[in-house]
Amino acid sequence: MSDIRFQNRPVLPAIGCGTLLLLSLFLCLLPFVLVDAMQEAFSRLHLPAFAAFPALVGIFAGSLINIPLYRVARTTEQPELLGGPFLIGAFAPRFRRMRTETIVAVNLGGCVIPLLIAIWQVIHLFAASAPAWTALVIATSANIYVCFKAARPVPGVGIMMPGFVSPLTAVAVTWLMLSADSPDRASVAFVAGILGPLIGADVLNLRTLERLSTGVLSIGGAGTFDGIVLSGVLAALLV
């Protein structure tokens, strides 16, 4: 009879360390993968060679720059604990009205540069055929509507929306409207992917965010990893 012995070895810590190592490796490789993906997307968007690399660098470096647009002032009630003689009223908070403001800004790398690239695509599409223009209008309108319905303003956080809703909507409508051999599919999908979350999720919910948020409200403030950039890049890659 064979002698089988079970040893109680700590398995979970080893699994945890391995998972942590893989996660760290993934985070280290993610910027390189993202750069390659963005370069491939830009190559499909008819960008000149002299403009593609500065646009890529501008998106990464510009993610640190917020451009203020305007300020929204409002008054809010803040609880204040006041203690009188012999601690009378010490546990009865009073509310004091305080004046606060929200600075509404746009992020250079997460909003301005992608929007400029989208405008360049629209200019390029001026010379395109009527089906491309029809697909652009329908895909952009559909994505704006879907993003508006999917977006949820969260106090202190901003706009929350499933990350793949916008690019998949832009790609699906573009596929339906344009044939596989159309040279304008990437441009149409990119513009729809950019304008969908920008208008549908951010601009149309701006009034709600102004009431919920404090401090700085930055459109595209997550920079390279913002939904506006990722939506456009993924849409251009998936068509």
ABEGO torsion letter per residue (X at the ends): XBBBBBBBBBAAAAAAAAAAAAAAAAAAAAAAAAAAAAAAAAAAAGBBAAAAAAAAAAAAAAAABBBBABBBBBBBBBBBBBBBBGGBGAABBBBBBBBBBBBBBBBAAAAAAAAAAAAAAAAAAAABBAAAAAAAAAAAAAAAAAAAAABBBBBGAEBBBBAAAAAAAAAAAAAAABBAABAAAAAAAAAAAAAAAAAAAAAAAAAAAAAABBEBBBBGAAEAABAAAAAAAAAAAAX
